[in-house]
Amino acid sequence: MKDTPAAWGHLPLAGESEATRRATSGPVVIFGGRSEIGLELATRLAPGNTVVLAARRADHLGEQITALEAAGATDVQVREFDADDTAAHPALVAAIEAEVGPIGTAVLAFGVLGDQQRAEADPAHAVAVVHTDYVAQVSLLTVLAAAMRARGSGRLVVFSSIAGARVRRANYVYGSAKAGLDGFASGLADALHGTGVHVLIVRPGFVIGHMTAGMEPAPLASTPGQVAEATARALARGKGAVWVPGAIRPLIFATRLVPRAVWRRLKR
């Protein structure tokens, strides 16, 4: 079955208008414009909106542009973006807003899984993973939050992970970065409360996609389309966090009761 909102069973929410389901407060910017989840979310937010894809090799995003135009975007633009170049974040955000207007919804969809075994022996690789998955996210979120807070509006979408709920031996470098990001985003959401700026933290379980290619899917795995659909619905409802799928939330709380001696022996 094709992985679309209709195929996955999307139904309008009670009291949810078409205008509410769309990000009508300003342009939608996907930082990490090749991300499968980011692009799936962009197609759901595209109708009637300007969409900006920020990514490396931005001049090779023709296929993505075509898909978003077909989804109903009024305009699709691209910007060169290197997440790890944190010094360039302020200028990039300023340039985007100068050209397309104040960002309405910013989606931070970039990240790397890294190689755990390599990271245990190669400190440079461990630092690179943490830099992309935590440091770069903190930098960009801080820049975006300041701009949005100054005008009193905007939405920030942050992708955490089940891996950060309780860090495991099997992927502690990636997991620790996600744990840090989740904590930062939670604190940022509290700091922005009452300012008109909304933060949505998305906590997916195992996602079947390019990043996890070759890995055996974990129980309750999701597709990028399913994560994007849950994210779009959470945005429409004004939620502060969403677990994908919802069934993993009670399981995560249960894992915190597992003795550490047992937890460290788990492979997944």
N, C-alpha and C positions, 0 to 999 in steps of 0.2 A: 504493500500500500504506500502511496506517495506520502512523504512526511510533510504535510501541510496542516494549518490550523483546522481545516474541515476534516481532514483524514484523522487527526488526533482527537477529534471530538470537541472542538471549540464551540461553545454556545454563549450567546450574550449573557453577561452577568445581570442579575436583578438590578434595575435602576441604572444600568450602564448605557449611556447613549453612544452613538457613533462618534460624536465629537470627543467624548471622554476617552474612548479607546485609542484615539490618535494623539500623538504628541503635538498639540497645536500651539504650544506656548513659545515655539521658536525652532530653529534648525536642530536636527538630530545629528550628532557627531559620534561616529564609531571610531574610537582610538584602538587600532588593531583591525584595520579594514579588511583583512583576509580571514579573520576568525570565523569559523563555521557558526558558532553561537551568535556572534556579533552580527553577521550577515542575516541570519534567520530572524533575529530581533529587528534588524533594520527593515526587512520586508514587511513586518507587522506594523511598524511605525511610519512607513513611507507614505501612505496615501495622503495627498494634500500637503506634504511637507518637503522642505529642502533637506537632503541628506548629504553629509560630508563623510567620506571615507578617508581616514588618516592612516597611512601605512608606509612601510618601506617599498621602494619600487612602485610608487603610486601611479606611474605612467603605464603600468601593466595591469590595471584593474578594469579593463574594458568589459569583461564578462560580468563582473559584479555590478558595474554601472547599468548594463543592459537589464539585469535582473531587477534592480531597484526601480528603474524607469517602468518596467512592465508591472511592478507592484503598485504603481501609482504615485511615485515621487514626482513633485513638480519640478525639481532640479536635483541633479546629483553632481557633486564636485569631489575632487580628490586633493589631498595634501600629503606631501612627503613627511613622514613621521618616524623617528627612531626613538622608541620608548626609553632606551638606555641613555640617551643624550639629555639628561635632566636639565642641563643649563639652557637648552633650547625650548623647554616647555612654556615659559611665560610668553616668549615672542610668538610661538605657534598659536597659542590660545588667543592672543591679542590680534594676530593676523586673521584668524578665522572669523572672529567677531567683527572685525573691521570690514570684512568682505561680504559676509552673509548675515550678519546681525547677531544679537546676543544668543548664545547657545541655550536652547530649551532643554534638551536631554543629552547628556554626555554619557556614553557607554564605554567603560574601560574594559575592553575585550582582549587585550594582549596578555601574553604570558608564555612561559616555557615549563615543560615538565622536568627536563634535565635527566641526567643519568646518575642514579643514586650511587652505584658502585664507583663510578668515576669520581664523583664528588667526595667520596670518603678518602680517596687517595690524592686528589688534585684540588687543593684549596682554591685555586683560581676559578675552577668550574663551579665549586660550591658557592663562591661569592657571586659569580655571574648569574646563577639561578636566583639567589636571594635578591640581587640587584634588580632584575627584571620583574620578579613576582612580588616584591615588597617595596624596595627603595623607589623604583620608578613610579610605582602606583601612588605611593605617599606624595611624591613630588607633584605629579599631575593632579591628584585630588586636591592638594593644597592650593594650587594655582586656580583650578576651576571653582573650588568652594569660595575663594576670596572674590572672584569676579561675580559669581552668582549672589553671594551675600550682599555685595555692594548695591545690587539692583533689586534684591528681595524676591528673586524667583529662579527656578531651575531645578532640574532633576539629575541626580548622579546615580548611575547603576554600577555596582561593584560586584565582581565575581569572586567570591570566596570559594570554599570547597569543603567537602566532607573530610578531606585529608587534614584540615586544620582544626577539626573539632576535638580530636585527641590524636596527637602526632604519634605515628607508628615507626617502628624500627625499619620497616621496608622502604619508606620514602620520607625520612625525617627532614631532609633538606628542603624539599618542596613543601612538605607538610608544615614545617616551622614558618616558612614564608607566608603561607596561607593563614596560619594561625595569627601571625602578626598583622596581616592585612585585615583580617576579620575584626581584630581588636581595634585597630586604627579607625576602620570604617564605622564601627559601633560608637566610638568616642566622638568621631566627627559628626555623626548623625545627632548625637546629644547636643553637641556644640551649636549645631545649626537649627535646633528645634525652635520654632517660633519666628524664624527669619524669612520663611517663604521658600526655603531651599529644602528639597526632599532627598534623602538618601535611601536607596533600596539595595540591600545586601542579598545576593543570590548565593545559595549554598547547595550546589548540585552534588550528587554522588558521582559514580563512575559514568563518564560520558563517552559513548561510542563515536569516535571521530578520528581525524588525522593524528591528533596528538597522542592517542592511545592505540594507534594501529599496531597490530601484532601482539597486543596484550589480550588475555582472556577476560571478557567482560565480567565484572563483579555482579553479585545479585542486585536487583533493583536498578540496573543500568538504564540510562536515558539516552536519547538521541539529541543532537543539537537543536532540532526543531521542537522537541518536547520541552527542553530547557527554555528556549526562547518564548514559547507559548505561555509557560508558567510565569516567566518574567513579565511579559506584556500584560497578563491578567493582574499580576501583583501591582504593576505600575498603575493600572486603571483603578484599582481599589485603594491606592494610596498606602500600601503596606510598607513596613520598614524592613522586612526580611521574608524570604521564601525558601523553603527546602524543596529540592526536586530530585525524585518524586517526594510527595508529602509523607509517604510511609517511612522514609529514613529518619525523620525527626525523632520519633520515640526510640528507634534503635540506637541513635547516637547518645541519647541520655542513658540508655542501658549500658553502653560501652564504658561509661565513666565508672561503673560499678565493678568492672572486671579488674581483678588484682593485677598489679604491675608485672608480677612474675609470669603470669599467664599472657598478658598483653604483649610482652616483648617477644614471645615465641610465635605470635601470629604472623603469617606471611603476607596477609592482605588486611 
